[in-house]
Amino acid sequence: MPRDLPEDQRANSPGSWVIEYGTLTVDCRDEEDAKRIVRGLHLRARVVARTGYGVFPIRILEGADLATWLSE
């Protein structure tokens, strides 16, 4: 993902991921960045990992799907 984009546009860039943890939303640079964050959180509470808005195909992962995704 281009690093020269303003922060508010990075979540809409191809390759971006978003982590939802309770009421917190974390924009990630890429899938590997998202996986690093999820590994630290998924055993504590409900976590959802999804592609950023405008990224296709859309992927939304939670529950048991997170474990599979983390092992990819």
N, C-alpha and C positions, 0 to 999 in steps of 0.2 A: 504494500500500500504506500502511496506517496506520502512521505513524511512532511512535505512542505504545505500540505493542506491545513487549513484552520481546524482546530479541535472539533468544532460543531459540524464539520463536513466529513470527518474521518469515519464516523459510524455509518455513513451512507456510501462509503467507498467499497468497491469490490474486494472481497477477502476479509472484510471486517466482521467481528463477532461481538455480541453483547451478552453479558452475564447478568441475570436477575437473581438477587439474593435478598429475600424479604422485600423491603421497600427500596433497597439500593439497586441501582443500575450502573454497571461498569462497562464502558466501551473498551474493546480490546483491539490491538493492532491487527491481529490475524488469528487463525485457528490455534496455533501453538501457544500464543499468549493466553487465549481463552482456556485452553487445557491446563496451563500452569495455575491459573486462578481457581478453576473448578476443583482441581486435585486438593487444594487446601481448604475448600469449603463444603464439598458435597457430603461429608459425613456429619456435619454440624447441623444443617437445616436444609430446607427445600431450596434447590438451586435449579435454574433453567438457563441453558445455553442456547442461543439462537443466532442466526446470521443477522447482520444489520439490515435496516430498512433499505429496500431497493436492490438487495443482493438476491440473485436467483441461481440455483433453486433455493427456496426457503428451507431452512433446517431448524427445527425446534426440538431440543433434547432435554429430557428430564427423567427422573426416576431410574429404572434399570437401564434405560438407553444411555445414560451418562457413563456407566461402567464400560459398556461396549465401545462407546466413542473414545473414552480415555485410553483404551487398549489398542486402538488403531494406530 
